[in-house]
């Protein structure tokens, strides 16, 4: 019975994801937006409100953890493939700029989020929230960038190898690691475990990155020379993928970062990269949409009722855009990018999408966020993601375009 239910849910999810993904693509939006909207359509906001019995029959609570696991596996494989397919030379060339852009660009939205949290705490905080934990989690949500969604947008626009694309993606990677460390501080504060777990997360993250670069990378280079079979090398790398993802998940910064970092340090054996790319083509059709659809299934837009709450929702959106776009713009200008490229970086860094939804779900589960502010922040995360593609087009960024300023850096 359980396998039959899971198969039925997969059929519904994949059909809905393809339909909404196609519609969004026709409208100039990344397919991932359609996949998240498909989840909202199938969830309590639409199908659950109109036909609650059908929604409950399609997605019983007992099967959701299984779907969540399948979706997260798809996300891990996607981030591994993404890291492996990036141009390492361009990425290393942009790394110093990316670190500066990330550190500078995260400060302004973090401050804006903290101030907004202090303002909204009396009326919209969750049952288990303190003023500090509520302000911190809003700061994290405002500061974070949707790393996987940004990667898919850049891939669909053929901008992964452009200067602005690599700078934004590398900055987002640094950005999100910092944000996950801050999130561990929120968890520590909200669960009254003290600050030591957060400090430990930062230390373990730095140690993991150093170990991957200076220990695992040389091992992979040695294996590449000694193993002639692509199949054996692929198996070894996938075992390392699971170990790497498990390690970062245990540290507390999510499994996707371990997967992405392993992909980045992989030797660039062309046959092996082609094998990974072939696997990812299946993954992006089958497993990955499950994760995005499930994010939409948790959202209850109907909780925002009344003009006052919608004004608060608008305020949240404006503060989010101002903090992230201005932060990314000014920091990018300081490292020598043109006005156009700097604004492009700010817009790309303003995407929150999936990673923002992960943080929001953690905040909801901890009781730091109320369901109402959760719904507002989900709308903000989707809106900041959906606005990116058309605004990039207005700036003149088309498919595969690389500005002269970016290409010369």
HUURCOR-V970139 format. One record per residue. RES is the residue in three letters. OMEGA is omega as a letter, one per 40 degrees, with the letter a starting at -180 (* if undefined). BURIAL is + if it has 16 or more other ideal C-beta (glycine too) atoms within 10 Angstrom, else -. Layout:
res,omega,burial
RES,OMEGA,BURIAL
RES,OMEGA,BURIAL
This chain:
res,omega,burial
UNK,a,-
UNK,a,-
UNK,i,-
UNK,i,-
UNK,i,+
UNK,i,-
UNK,i,-
UNK,i,-
UNK,i,+
UNK,i,+
UNK,a,-
UNK,a,+
UNK,a,+
UNK,i,+
UNK,i,-
UNK,i,+
UNK,i,+
UNK,a,+
UNK,a,-
UNK,i,+
UNK,i,+
UNK,i,-
UNK,a,-
UNK,i,+
UNK,i,-
UNK,i,-
UNK,i,-
UNK,i,-
UNK,i,+
UNK,a,+
UNK,a,+
UNK,i,+
UNK,i,+
UNK,i,+
UNK,i,+
UNK,i,+
UNK,i,+
UNK,i,+
UNK,i,+
UNK,i,+
UNK,a,+
UNK,a,+
UNK,a,+
UNK,a,+
UNK,a,+
UNK,a,+
UNK,i,+
UNK,i,+
UNK,a,-
UNK,a,-
UNK,a,-
UNK,a,-
UNK,i,-
UNK,i,-
UNK,a,+
UNK,i,-
UNK,a,-
UNK,a,+
UNK,i,+
UNK,a,-
UNK,a,-
UNK,a,-
UNK,a,-
UNK,i,-
UNK,i,-
UNK,i,-
UNK,i,+
UNK,i,-
UNK,i,-
UNK,i,+
UNK,i,+
UNK,i,+
UNK,i,+
UNK,i,+
UNK,i,+
UNK,i,+
UNK,a,+
UNK,a,+
UNK,i,+
UNK,i,+
UNK,i,+
UNK,i,+
UNK,a,+
UNK,a,+
UNK,a,+
UNK,i,+
UNK,a,-
UNK,a,-
UNK,i,-
UNK,a,+
UNK,i,+
UNK,i,-
UNK,a,+
UNK,a,+
UNK,a,+
UNK,i,-
UNK,a,+
UNK,i,+
UNK,i,-
UNK,a,+
UNK,a,+
UNK,a,+
UNK,i,-
UNK,a,+
UNK,a,+
UNK,a,+
UNK,a,-
UNK,i,+
UNK,i,+
UNK,i,+
UNK,i,-
UNK,i,+
UNK,i,+
UNK,i,+
UNK,i,+
UNK,i,+
UNK,i,+
UNK,a,-
UNK,a,-
UNK,a,+
UNK,a,+
UNK,a,-
UNK,a,-
UNK,a,+
UNK,i,+
UNK,a,+
UNK,a,-
UNK,a,-
UNK,i,+
UNK,i,-
UNK,a,-
UNK,a,+
UNK,a,+
UNK,i,+
UNK,a,+
UNK,a,+
UNK,i,+
UNK,i,+
UNK,i,+
UNK,a,+
UNK,i,+
UNK,a,+
UNK,a,+
UNK,i,+
UNK,a,+
UNK,a,+
UNK,a,+
UNK,a,+
UNK,i,+
UNK,i,+
UNK,i,+
UNK,i,+
UNK,i,+
UNK,i,+
UNK,a,+
UNK,i,+
UNK,i,+
UNK,a,-
UNK,a,+
UNK,a,+
UNK,i,-
UNK,a,+
UNK,a,+
UNK,a,+
UNK,a,+
UNK,i,+
UNK,a,+
UNK,a,+
UNK,i,+
UNK,i,+
UNK,i,+
UNK,i,+
UNK,i,+
UNK,a,+
UNK,a,+
UNK,i,+
UNK,i,+
UNK,a,+
UNK,i,+
UNK,i,+
UNK,i,+
UNK,i,+
UNK,i,+
UNK,i,+
UNK,i,+
UNK,i,+
UNK,i,+
UNK,a,+
UNK,a,+
UNK,i,+
UNK,i,-
UNK,i,-
UNK,i,-
UNK,a,-
UNK,a,-
UNK,i,-
UNK,i,-
UNK,i,+
UNK,i,-
UNK,i,-
UNK,i,+
UNK,a,+
UNK,i,-
UNK,i,+
UNK,i,+
UNK,i,-
UNK,i,-
UNK,a,+
UNK,i,+
UNK,i,-
UNK,i,-
UNK,a,+
UNK,a,-
UNK,i,-
UNK,a,-
UNK,a,+
UNK,i,+
UNK,i,-
UNK,i,-
UNK,i,+
UNK,i,-
UNK,i,-
UNK,a,-
UNK,a,+
UNK,a,-
UNK,a,-
UNK,a,-
UNK,a,-
UNK,i,-
UNK,a,-
UNK,i,-
UNK,a,-
UNK,i,+
UNK,i,+
UNK,i,-
UNK,a,-
UNK,i,+
UNK,i,-
UNK,i,-
UNK,i,+
UNK,i,+
UNK,i,-
UNK,a,-
UNK,i,+
UNK,i,+
UNK,a,-
UNK,a,+
UNK,i,+
UNK,i,+
UNK,i,-
UNK,i,+
UNK,a,+
UNK,i,+
UNK,a,+
UNK,a,+
UNK,a,+
UNK,i,+
UNK,i,+
UNK,a,+
UNK,a,+
UNK,i,+
UNK,i,+
UNK,a,+
UNK,a,+
UNK,i,+
UNK,i,+
UNK,a,+
UNK,i,-
UNK,a,-
UNK,a,-
UNK,a,-
UNK,i,+
UNK,i,+
UNK,i,-
UNK,i,+
UNK,i,+
UNK,i,-
UNK,i,-
UNK,a,+
UNK,i,+
UNK,i,-
UNK,a,-
UNK,a,+
UNK,i,+
UNK,a,-
UNK,a,-
UNK,a,+
UNK,i,+
UNK,a,+
UNK,a,+
UNK,a,+
UNK,i,+
UNK,i,+
UNK,i,+
UNK,i,+
UNK,a,+
UNK,a,+
UNK,a,+
UNK,i,+
UNK,a,+
UNK,a,+
UNK,i,-
UNK,i,+
UNK,a,+
UNK,a,-
UNK,a,-
UNK,a,-
UNK,a,-
UNK,i,+
UNK,i,-
UNK,i,-
UNK,i,+
UNK,i,+
UNK,i,-
UNK,i,-
UNK,i,+
UNK,a,+
UNK,i,-
UNK,i,+
UNK,a,+
UNK,a,+
UNK,a,-
UNK,a,+
UNK,a,+
UNK,i,+
UNK,i,+
UNK,i,+
UNK,a,+
UNK,a,+
UNK,i,-
UNK,i,+
UNK,i,+
UNK,a,+
UNK,i,-
UNK,i,+
UNK,i,-
UNK,i,+
UNK,i,+
UNK,a,-
UNK,a,+
UNK,a,+
UNK,i,+
UNK,i,+
UNK,i,+
UNK,i,+
UNK,i,+
UNK,i,+
UNK,i,+
UNK,a,+
UNK,i,+
UNK,i,+
UNK,i,+
UNK,a,+
UNK,a,+
UNK,i,+
UNK,i,+
UNK,i,+
UNK,i,+
UNK,a,+
UNK,i,+
UNK,i,+
UNK,i,+
UNK,i,+
UNK,i,+
UNK,i,-
UNK,a,+
UNK,i,-
UNK,i,+
UNK,i,+
UNK,i,+
UNK,a,-
UNK,i,+
UNK,i,+
UNK,i,+
UNK,i,+
UNK,a,+
UNK,i,+
UNK,i,+
UNK,i,+
UNK,a,+
UNK,i,+
UNK,a,+
UNK,a,+
UNK,i,+
UNK,a,+
UNK,a,+
UNK,a,+
UNK,a,+
UNK,i,+
UNK,i,-
UNK,i,+
UNK,i,+
UNK,i,-
UNK,i,-
UNK,i,+
UNK,i,-
UNK,i,+
UNK,a,-
UNK,i,-
UNK,a,-
UNK,i,-
UNK,a,+
UNK,a,+
UNK,a,-
UNK,a,+
UNK,a,+
UNK,a,-
UNK,a,-
UNK,*,+
